[in-house]
Amino acid sequence: MGDTRKLEVIVEYNLLVNEEKVSVEFDQKQESLKAQINEKFYDVSFQRVSDSRLHINVNGQSLNVYAGGDDTKTVIINGRSFEVSDADLMEQNKSRKKSMDKDPTEVTPPMPAVVISVDVKEGDKIEKGDAVIVVSAMKMENTLFAPFSGTVTKVNTKEGDKVMPGDILVDIEKSELDE
C-alpha cells in the first residue's frame, strides 16, 4: 500500500537531474522541511556550512552536499555527482531570445519563492541596484535589485505571494538617462 500523505505545497520545482526530469514539492515547517519527489516523501533538515556546502539529514540519513555552478549546478552528495538545473527555467530560456546584454532587464525571482517584503511602491524613483523585493526559498532570503534607474509604474505582488521565475514582480519605466 502506497504512502497517502499530502503536503501543503509551498514551493514546486521541476528539476533536471542528470537530464532526467524530476518533480519536487516542498512544505516548510519551522526548522525542517518535508519534500515529495515524484511519489516519495522525505523529511529533511539542513544546515549551511559554507556558500557551496550543506549538511543535510534526509529521513535520518546524514549527507554532506557540495554545490557549484551557475544555471546548472554540479551537486556532489557523499561523493556522487549530479547535474541539477531548473527544468522550467531552462524551458523559459529556450523560448526567450537571448539578449546580447547579460544585465537583467526585469525584476523576477531566480527560483520559486515566497515574497517576504516589497520595498517600493508605485511612483517611487529608483536607481539601478536599489533593493526592490525580498523573496525567500528554502529558508534563504534573496534581495532582488532594480536592473536600471527609473520610476516604479506598477507593483505586481505583495508580501506572502508565491512567485515563480519569469513572474514580473515590479514594472519599472526606464529613465531617459539610462537608455
LOTOR-73981 format. One record per residue (C-alpha): residue in one letter; x, y, z. Coordinates in steps of 0.1 Angstrom, whole numbers, plus 2048, in hexadecimal, padded with zeros to 3 digits. Example, Ala and Ser with C-alpha at 12.3 -4.5 7.8 and 13.67 -1.06 7.14 Angstrom:
REM residues 2
A87B7D384E;S8897F5847;
END
This chain:
REM residues 179
M800800800;G80F8227F6;D81584080B;T7F685680C;R80587581D;K7FC89680D;L8128B580F;E8068D8813;V81B8E37F5;I82E9037FA;V8479007DE;E8478E97BF;Y8658E27A9;N86A8CF789;L88F8C6788;L8A58B676F;V8BC89E782;N8D688E76B;E8BE89674F;E8A088475F;K88289B768;V87989878D;S85B8A979E;V8628B67C1;E8498C67D9;F8538D57FB;D83F8DC81A;Q8548F1832;K84B8ED857;Q860901871;E8838F2872;S87E8D5859;L8708CE837;K85A8B3829;A8618AB804;Q84F8967EB;I86488B7CD;N84E87A7B4;E83A8637CA;K85285F7E7;F851873807;Y87088081B;D87589283C;V8928A9837;S8A68C184D;F8C58D3842;Q8E08EA84F;R8F5901838;V91A8FB83F;S927913824;D91B923804;S9219027F1;R91C8E880C;L8FD8DC820;H8F98C183A;I8D88B0834;N8C4896847;V8AC882831;N89586A843;G8AF86585E;Q8CD861846;S8E887B849;L8F6889828;N9118A281E;V9078B67FF;Y91D8CC7EA;A90E8E27CE;G91F8F87B5;G918908793;D900921784;D8DF916773;T8E98F2775;K8F68E7797;T90E8CB79C;V9028BB7BC;I9188A27CE;I90788D7E8;N91E8767FC;G9368747DE;R91B86E7C3;S91788A7A9;F8F689779B;E8F08B2781;V8D18C578D;S8BE8E277D;D89C8F277E;A8898E1761;D86E8FD760;L88991875E;M89C905743;E87C90272F;Q875928733;N898930728;K89491B709;S87492D700;R883950706;K89B9616EF;K8BD9636FE;S8C7987704;M8EA9926FB;D8EA9A671B;K8EF99073A;D8E09A9752;P8BD9A175E;T8A09B6750;E8849A9767;V87E9A578C;T87797F78E;P8809657A8;P89C94D7A0;M88892F7AD;P8659287BA;A86293C7DA;V84C94F7F3;V84C9757F4;I85A981816;S8589A6810;V8519C07F5;D8699DD7F9;V85A9F47DF;K838A037D5;E829A117B5;G838A337AD;D859A2D7BF;K878A397AD;I893A1F7B0;E8B7A1B7A6;K8C89FD796;G8D19E57B1;D8B79F17CB;A8A69D57DE;V8839CF7D1;I8769AE7DE;V8829947F7;V87796F7F1;S87E94F804;A88392C7F7;M88E90E80C;K89592582A;M8AC93B816;E8A4960810;N8AD9707EF;T8AB9957E8;L8A099F7C5;F8AF9BF7B8;A8A59D979E;P8B59D077D;F8B69F5773;S8ACA1777F;G888A2377A;T866A27789;V851A0A797;T831A09782;K8219EA792;V8279D17AE;N81A9AF7A3;T81E99D7C4;K8199A07EA;E828991809;G82096C80C;D81A9667E7;K8299477D7;V83D9517B9;M84F93E79D;P86D946786;G86095B769;D84596C77E;I84B99277B;L84899E79E;V84D9C4798;D8499D8778;I8629F4775;E862A0F75A;K886A14751;S893A38756;E89FA4A736;L8C2A4D744;D8C6A27744;E8B9A21720;
END
